[in-house]
Amino acid sequence: PSAIACVMYSQQYVENIFKLVLLRTSRCHSKFLHFVVKGLGNVIKSPSHSPPLHQGKRTLSPDQSNPAEPLTDSPSVEMTRAAWVLRTLLLNEPEQILRERKTAGGRLVVPCCASGSEMVTWLAGLAPGVDRHQATTMWQALLEEGLIYHVTGEHPFKDKCVLYQFRQDRDASATLRPPAQDIAEAEEHLHEALSELSDRGPDAWLRMILRKPSNDRTPEDLETIYEELMHMKPLSHLSNSMKRELASVIMFEAHSKSGTVVFEQGEEGRSWYLVLCGAVDVVIHGKGVVATLHSGEDFGKLALINDVPRAASIIVREDNTHLLRVDKEDFNRILRDVEANTVRLKEHGKDVLILEKSSSNNSPHKYVVMACTASRMVEHLLDSRLDASTSTYDPALDDFLLTHVVFISPRALVQELRKHYSMDSPHHDRELSETYRRRVVFFMYRWVTTVRHPLSHEPSAVAFIEELVSDCEREGWEESALMHRISAQVSRHQEAAHNISKWKLPPGGQPICLFSSSDSHALIKPNDDIIFRVYCADHTYCTLRLSVAATAEQIKVCAADKLGIRTRPEDLILVEVKSTGERVTIRDSEVSVPTALTLNGKIFVAPKEHLDALTVIPEQEAPTEGLELDLEDVSAREMAYHMTMFDWELFWNIHEYELLYHTFGSHRFNLSTANLDVFLRRFNELQYWVVTELCMTSSLSKRVHVLRKIIKLAAYCKEFHNINGMFALVLGLSNVAVSRLSSTWDKLPGKSRKLYTQLEATIDPSRNHRAYRAVVSSMSAPLIPFMPLLLKDMTFIHEGNKTMVDGLVNFEKMHMLAQTLRTLRYCRNRRLVIDPPTPKNEAEVRAYVRCLRTIDNQRTLNSLSNKLEPRRS
């Protein structure tokens, strides 16, 4: 009796608390709060046909994990609201999707339930752009919070004829149609419910896969886990084959309550852990908490290497902390298996080529190169990766050609190819020698068609191509036509390179453009000239005209000479002074200095001891000079069209090598990244243009109109596949100087607010920009990707993996870099063609989007924002 009274009291207590909340809650949220009360009541009452998972203590041990169980002790408010919305609308369906049914075999009659396939079909039809897999992940997000469940507690959510129920329907005796008021409220909150579910769905699906026993994981499951492991920094030093093996053994642990002890100091170390979400404290006896580890960090790694006791205790800091666990036995077995599948070729007792058995069943090659010397890699490609079919795509050759500048220069590579081309075969076999020489011809053809114009700047490569053309004609080889084609291509690139363009960096902060016009979408070549100003401490300046690829040292010497600074070159420094007053010293070996400046940055030259005397010039404190245009008179679609076409031209000009130069440091190659610099500058220009326009619009009604226009502009950019532009615009709207304008946002119409919420969800950076990656994967090329994220991926690969390992080139790293570069190549596999909107003021809009007015000083923007809407006391 006392236990029953306790349960009854608990339920009454919960209901009373929520009734108090209802008195203070608007009508639009009251129904879903009743839903919460009902659901909690059902949890306490434990009805007779509840599934097994609710009949005992829930186990979250990875060795006994059941992906059909909920992960949390109590669902979140947002997910509870989403469940209420979907259930209400499902009950309103005329087909009666939720109804009484029998389980397989007819052993159990379950009221108010539906099959997984029916629920997926309904949700996919309800949410535009959501496919069946996405709908399945959204339902799984509700299942792991305990808001829906499989009627016998055996399955996670599946798009199959398996029955599921909402939590509060477990003891329902009949299916009742909801009142009209509930239906109206559910329809009103449908968009935010779908947005919440689509955000949580991918993570819920990953957790469901991780909770499966290792032997139940499908190849698709393993690929999903592998993709997640690829972006975890603690695993970046492991080979891809190691990560693939880990995908099959890595285990999931969920700790719902803070204070849970993962392991204690002094215990035997048997596992390595990674924090998937949440946080843990590192506690040492006598010292207390010495560190807190968050998502993406790891602990316990020494257990895999040494048989030593745990040096600290790990205690869960946050509720619902999720960990990934690798056991020592599994890790050591993987190491042994990988080594068993490795082939090493030695010369003079040292490794020169390391091959590993391929895990792909589709590849015609049984082994992939893991590490190798550059010369041995050329030999390997010629011996085993080139044949007489030019149409055969070989990723190993593509990886090499896209990344070779990192470890072997074009000149050195030509020398290697010449050596193999002129080498006699053993026993002077003429046929074998000819086959080998023709492979060199194929290699050269692939090289030119893969990397395009950079080879035209290498004299030794041009001379070798002409030699091969002559030999192909003399020998009558069928490759003669191919060589003539690439010879003509190289000649065109050389001719274009000889036509030197003259660029200017306007002093008013406008974008870099051709000196003779305001157009700036032509290719910037390394030997082009650029005109720019260099200032000294008293704000006097000189105007220089140098090549784009001039080094900072050349700029420094020329500027000092013109400005009459009588200081030795080694005692001078070149500095960028930003509009914020920040000073950035530029290394003497840096190239493309003018193109790499920030929006309103200026170049200064001064003696080293005068660095602190360099100050912002007055022009930097004002907005950059841009064209004026009343946004109220412009169609958002027309503006997005011209913006996208301009961005596309800038994007088209970027060469893949520029991303490598940027990642490894352009000073190391002494080569220009000017086209990439201009594109990145454009991203910042769009972002700060948004903030500037809103902060310089004094009228509240007009500011609301500008805000609506920019949101529509971002949506059209997404529609036109200009994802980079969309990111820039939405990030501008999330700038603190804009987001704090509460009076402006309060007057934004609901439709615009919903659209902004959708766009904001796309740029969500959590889980390595998973939302963005999902959007891009659903798009077909051509498209303009979010360039800062591509560069972040390149940097992550570079910093997490050594370029050289024991004197050998790490070709696994080269493969990962090449994969990112192939993404760039895929995005522009053909020209972007968009049907132009009906022009209203085409010339004016086209000129405007190419020269936007911006302020990039955050303090200035915050000050303008505070004047528009002062802080409330």
C-alpha angles and dihedrals in degrees: 000000000000091000091050091048090050092052092046090049091049092052093046090048092053092047092049092051092052092046088057089051090049091058089060098039129091118249093251091068100036097089096054090048088056084050089056092049091049092047094049090047090054092050090055096043094051100204123226097255096046113138120257093257091072096048100076144014111312112241120215097174108129090227091060099026118148114199088203091068125089116254099212133060090222129016122243121257092243094053092043089055091048091051091050091051094050095044092049092051092044091053088052093057112113091219090063096231090177106060144125113294141166123244120236108297091019093259095132133034110211122193125218099007138131138198120260093241092053092049091049093048091050095047094045089053092047097051116054113226094019114123126202095267092051090048089051091053090050092055090046088056088059092045095054089054091053095246093119128018143181107266094239096031095241105113141046113227112303133180089234141096091285120128124243133180136197112247099247092050094066094101098026114133097195140017110245125194109239119244119262091252091059092047092052091049092047092051090049092055097037095100095054090044092054091045091052093047095046089052093050099036100082093049092046090051091050091050091049090054092046091052092057117100110261094249092053095058113111124216088258090052091051091050090052091051091045091054089053093048090051090068098046111106097209088060097045093100092058122091120252090248089055090051091050090052092047089055089069097049107030111115134211127231124186121194110190097185132055114237094046111140113231092186136335133238111268096027120127111268112237105150145042118221136203123195108236095178137342124031142273133203124231107220127189123191110258094011104060120206109005099170143003119220122206139188112317095025128107141209140186095042093138088068089072093054109031134035093230130131119259110280093209143012121254116215125182109249102186133041115255095024113170124204136187116218132202114192120219095236092054094046094050091047091053090051090053093047093049092050091048089055093049125101119198125197113201134196120189089352095305130106113252099165130026118189128184128200110261117247091204118096092196097059117098088212117080095202135042126207113252100173135355145149114268094244093047090050091055089051092047092051093049093045102045113004103053126070138162094277113090090188094064110105115216116187092200092059091043091050090051096048094046095050108025093106087072095063109013128031121231090249093053091046091053089052090053091050092048089052092054093041094057096038117115117229121241112281088012092273102183095199093050091046091051091050090053093048091050089053088057088052090053090048091053091047092051091046095055095042091048102047101024119185103016090075091059088068092059110082094197091055092049091049092049092051091053090049091051091049090054093047093048091053093046094048093043093233117170088231088074092094091052092051092048088052095053091041089057090046092053091047091054091050091049092050091050090048091055090056098083115204123208116226131185135205101211115224092229093069096258119147121279109270142166112285093233096050143010091250113114108173098097120108113272107224123203092241094048117113124242128196117212143146129255118197133201130210096278090053094249111136146192129214117232133193111200138146117280090242094052113133124241088248091058091049091048094051095045093047094047090051093050094044093047096240105163099203129119112261092240089058094052128087133200113221137183112218110200125209088257091060093252113145121214118189113220118218116239091239095055116115132200090033098163094050092050096057121118118251097278099014122134132205117237131184121201144143111279093249091057096059093109091053093065111107138176115276116232094251090062092062092059126070116276113263110267140155120274121237133162104234091203089069095050129085111236090218093053091047092049090050094054091041092052095047091051092047090048092056090051091047093047091058095059113104119213090238090062089068089053092048090049093048098046095033124272090232088067092060098030087223132129127259092181098132092050090046091054092049093050090047088053090055091055091044092057092045095052093040088064092051093043095050093050096043092049095050105093099183112086095211092048091046090055089051091051090049091052090047093052092049090052089045091055091048091052090048088056090048089052090050092249094138093159091057092045090053092050093051096046092045087052089055090051092053109121092240088062103032091057093059092101096166090055095047092045090060094049110115117250093244092056091045091054091049091051091049089055092049092046090053089055093057093046104135096204120121091017094306092305093165092055093046090051091051093048093046089056092053127084123224141294099067140134108240127208097273099196089060092050088053091046089053090050092049092048090054093045097048095041097050131049116238092214124036116189090337094311128110110253099233092179087066090047089053092053092048091048090051089059091046089051088056088059090048092048092051090061102032086133138010119283110248120185126174103246116237121242102287119237103166101354101164093047095048093044091054093043097055089052095057113034126179111242143173112199098180106104093200091056092048092049090050092051090047092052091051091053094048113010118212114272113240 
